[in-house]
Amino acid sequence: MKFGFSARLLKTNHFRTAASNTSFPAVWMLLAQYPGRIPGSFAKVQRNSFFTMPETVEDKADPELYSPPPRVRGMTQLDREAFKRTIVVPVLKVQKEIIGSLLKPLKHTLLQRPGLKRVIEDPDDENSRLVMLDPHKIPEFSLGGSEQEVLKQFNIPPVVSKYDLELTYESFKLEEILRAVLPEGQEVTSGFSRVGHIAHLNLRDHQLPYRYLIGQVIIDKNPGVTSVVNKTSIIDSTYRNFEMEVLAGESNLVTKVKENNTTYELDFSKVYWNPRLSTEHGRIVELLKPGDVLFDVFAGVGPFAIPAAKKKCRVFANDLNPESYTWLLHNCKLNKVGDKIKAFNMDGRDFLLGPVREELSKGLLLQTEEQKPSFHIVMNLPALALEFLAAFRHLLAGAARGAALPTVHCYAFSKHPEPALDVWQRAEASLGASLRACCSVHAVRNVAPNKEMMCLSFQLPADPALGHQSDAEAPSDKQPPQGPPREQGASVP
Ligand SMILES: C[S@@+](CC[C@H](N)C(=O)[O-])C[C@H]1O[C@@H](n2cnc3c(N)ncnc32)[C@H](O)[C@@H]1O
């Protein structure tokens, strides 16, 4: 670790200016922050009962104090050396024997910066140490009442000295670095999604010239991140993955993630994975009981299917993307649930009309209630899944009424001001039946301003599935629904 201290502890006896009338029992002057602006000598300030502050130092919590130097603005190739900068921080000189006991009561006042020691050698006295304090907590280098009280208990004179502290690239946080480098006044997004060793960004146009620097700084500041990628196309490919550019680090995008205590391996450049769906995956799996049957129409690499199988459900999981299918099989093995999951690689409609229909028909023939499992069908392809509901029309034509029908969990995006109502009506239109009596809508997440991801859950109504059309159950576009579900988990009346 680099700590670049310029070990000079300087004191003067007096400091007075004729500025404001602020009075402090003891006040230390905070000198200018940038090396170029720091006056050549330092002032030692003695206790002074009526002390007036110079206007230049009245800013008690200087927001720029921990900023990198202005010369880094506009940097596109990372030059770590250019981040060096000296600031003046308050320090206490303390006998080394009592350091251990003093730090705890002073912990809220201590300097806390990445990579910086709070206690350092005293260059003038080998029996004492210098304890660095946070300039924001000791405004104008003046100890507050509680700190003075602590020092009194340890018999330490309440004298604060000044110390030239050299900040380096290592001492700045990611956001501080990006804010100093990127154009002033424009948004600095340091947020990213983490998928195993990969940090995944979605940079705006004005950030693109700085993308390689941003990637490198993210790696430097986030242990465990060894690859940074930026999305280069919107997610509209059939397989819901997207093109990406590796900005920094390794180009290997095969990674391992853990979600809800299950481990998955996947190639992030070829399959869909979204760490923001973990709660939703967990919510659906929570609804299942051991022995239930889950059909996952758009299964990806298995975040519904594998936990369901671990819960001793029987699972039929499908994905059209051959890469997802391969990783799904791999994850079944990895989690030792191969015997519980049957995997398919086909279009979702064919999956519903083939394996799902066949399995439901078998299940419906089971005689006793105890023998009958609950069937769930999960359809997480929010851009298109509602259209696939049409495949349920006549799916079980010929089966007897009273058969236990599956519960469908169908995802959809909505930009409508009333997303629950919107999703519900579109589902009814696709299915050709009313869902008035049997559905609930759950708000999954806000995807973008004015774009919600919703989950509509309903028990498949008998008439469309068995191939009947009932007047009583006409779709709601003919009978406008009243009192629609609007909030998370709301039920359709
Ligand atoms: C939004 S992802 C969801 C994956 C997974 N269920 C999850 O929650 O992470 C949708 C998945 O549907 C797959 N897919 C897209 N079109 C499909 C289709 N017509 N039939 C079956 N799968 C399809 C994609 O390959 C992708 O893996």
The ligand as a Tripos MOL2 file, in Angstrom:
@<TRIPOS>MOLECULE
LIG
   27    29     1     0     0
SMALL
NO_CHARGES

@<TRIPOS>ATOM
      1 C1        -35.9340  -13.0020  -19.6830 C.3       1 LIG1
      2 S1        -35.0680  -14.5040  -19.9380 S.3       1 LIG1
      3 C2        -35.5180  -15.3720  -18.4730 C.3       1 LIG1
      4 C3        -34.6090  -16.4790  -18.1120 C.3       1 LIG1
      5 C4        -34.8400  -17.0650  -16.7230 C.3       1 LIG1
      6 N1        -36.1680  -17.6360  -16.6050 N.3       1 LIG1
      7 C5        -34.6220  -16.0190  -15.6520 C.2       1 LIG1
      8 O1        -35.5490  -15.7210  -14.9140 O.co2     1 LIG1
      9 O2        -33.5090  -15.5240  -15.5130 O.co2     1 LIG1
     10 C6        -36.0170  -15.2240  -21.1950 C.3       1 LIG1
     11 C7        -35.4790  -16.5050  -21.7630 C.3       1 LIG1
     12 O3        -36.3840  -16.9390  -22.7760 O.3       1 LIG1
     13 C8        -35.6460  -17.5070  -23.8430 C.3       1 LIG1
     14 N2        -36.5010  -17.4120  -25.0410 N.ar      1 LIG1
     15 C9        -36.6690  -16.3440  -25.8640 C.ar      1 LIG1
     16 N3        -37.5800  -16.6250  -26.8040 N.ar      1 LIG1
     17 C10       -38.0120  -17.8820  -26.5630 C.ar      1 LIG1
     18 C11       -38.9700  -18.7160  -27.1930 C.ar      1 LIG1
     19 N4        -39.6820  -18.3210  -28.2510 N.pl3     1 LIG1
     20 N5        -39.1610  -19.9420  -26.6750 N.ar      1 LIG1
     21 C12       -38.4680  -20.3760  -25.5980 C.ar      1 LIG1
     22 N6        -37.5300  -19.6230  -24.9850 N.ar      1 LIG1
     23 C13       -37.3110  -18.3990  -25.4600 C.ar      1 LIG1
     24 C14       -34.3730  -16.7210  -23.9160 C.3       1 LIG1
     25 O4        -33.3500  -17.4640  -24.5030 O.3       1 LIG1
     26 C15       -34.1190  -16.4200  -22.4080 C.3       1 LIG1
     27 O5        -33.2670  -17.3690  -21.8430 O.3       1 LIG1
@<TRIPOS>BOND
     1     1     2 1
     2     2     3 1
     3     2    10 1
     4     3     4 1
     5     4     5 1
     6     5     6 1
     7     5     7 1
     8     7     8 2
     9     7     9 1
    10    10    11 1
    11    11    12 1
    12    11    26 1
    13    12    13 1
    14    13    14 1
    15    13    24 1
    16    14    15 ar
    17    14    23 ar
    18    15    16 ar
    19    16    17 ar
    20    17    18 ar
    21    17    23 ar
    22    18    19 1
    23    18    20 ar
    24    20    21 ar
    25    21    22 ar
    26    22    23 ar
    27    24    25 1
    28    24    26 1
    29    26    27 1
@<TRIPOS>SUBSTRUCTURE
     1 LIG1         1 GROUP 0 **** ****
